[in-house]
Amino acid sequence: MRCDPVPYLADPRGIGGVAEAVAARCSTRAFARSGIETAEAIEVLRLAARAPSGGNMQPWQAYLLGRPAIERVATAIRATGVAPHKAEWDDYRYYPERFFGAYDQRRKALGRALYALLGIERREVRRMRAQFDRNFDFFGAPIGVLLTIDRGLEKGSWIDLGMFVQNVTLLAQERGWGSCVQAAFAPYHRAIRPLVGIGPDEVLVCGIAIGHPDRHDPVNDLRTERAPNAEWLRLVG
Ligand SMILES: Cc1cc2nc3c(=O)[nH]c(=O)nc-3n(C[C@H](O)[C@H](O)[C@H](O)COP(=O)(O)O)c2cc1C
């Protein structure tokens, strides 16, 4: 279950660069608190902005947070007193109201794998929630990025934003850093907006935690599965 690129490359010989970064990347959920300079993080975002976008509209807006700002955000979210399972996704819905089919199975498999690694039993709801709450502190990362998009834009631009996000995670991977994309912030946009200056025309889409992985925390040993090609690939000759 360790993050290990080799099993995910069909032929690891001679493959480096992007293929290796894609295969090796996995979400990091515990970080060393320091070790990344703001200038290095800015360079990653600058490169990530080479992402393609329809009409080259470049619809992403990024807020780069260091530890003091991260702590202010985490405190503000906790001060809402709204637990994540009760939080309202009122600005945009990431997930469907009801999970179904394979999506539901995969989501549950992720939860089971994560909690098994952490020794959290099925009924230990408090421990599960405590683990989830670590999101709000960007899992202790030295750098947090909040991403927003203009609410006047359409679904197409959200795809573009996704490409930017993926670039960030791969560029972090290339540098030997870890990252985690986090939708968990979205329902708390009201508490976060005034702290970082997100305007009413912007939708808070997600965060990205960036930093050096804490190698001693078992949470970072999670290696998620992927469905076999047959479940999602149709060859049309
Ligand atoms: C848009 C998006 C939002 C996510 N939100 C969260 C989150 O709030 N908290 C979290 O721990 N992981 C979050 N993840 C990480 C996913 O759980 C993870 O990508 C997935 O389980 C696959 O695992 P991997 O990233 O290790 O390959 C998110 C991922 C994406 C792409």
The ligand as a Gaussian input file, in Angstrom:
#p B3LYP/6-31G(d) Opt

LIG

0 1
 C      -11.423000      17.551000      -6.392000
 C      -10.908000      16.631000      -5.312000
 C      -11.316000      16.833000      -4.011000
 C      -10.803000      16.032000      -2.972000
 N      -11.149000      16.308000      -1.685000
 C      -10.517000      15.657000      -0.667000
 C      -10.720000      16.074000       0.672000
 O      -11.456000      17.010000       0.961000
 N      -10.043000      15.421000       1.639000
 C       -9.192000      14.378000       1.358000
 O       -8.599000      13.820000       2.285000
 N       -8.969000      13.964000       0.089000
 C       -9.598000      14.593000      -0.932000
 N       -9.350000      14.246000      -2.241000
 C       -8.385000      13.170000      -2.525000
 C       -9.079000      11.892000      -3.011000
 O       -9.636000      11.193000      -1.923000
 C       -8.016000      11.040000      -3.718000
 O       -7.524000      11.738000      -4.833000
 C       -8.558000       9.692000      -4.182000
 O       -8.954000       8.914000      -3.101000
 C       -7.507000       8.932000      -5.002000
 O       -6.362000       8.718000      -4.205000
 P       -4.919000       9.272000      -4.603000
 O       -5.014000      10.770000      -4.725000
 O       -4.030000       8.860000      -3.454000
 O       -4.527000       8.632000      -5.897000
 C       -9.888000      14.987000      -3.278000
 C       -9.505000      14.779000      -4.608000
 C      -10.009000      15.588000      -5.627000
 C       -9.553000      15.361000      -7.046000

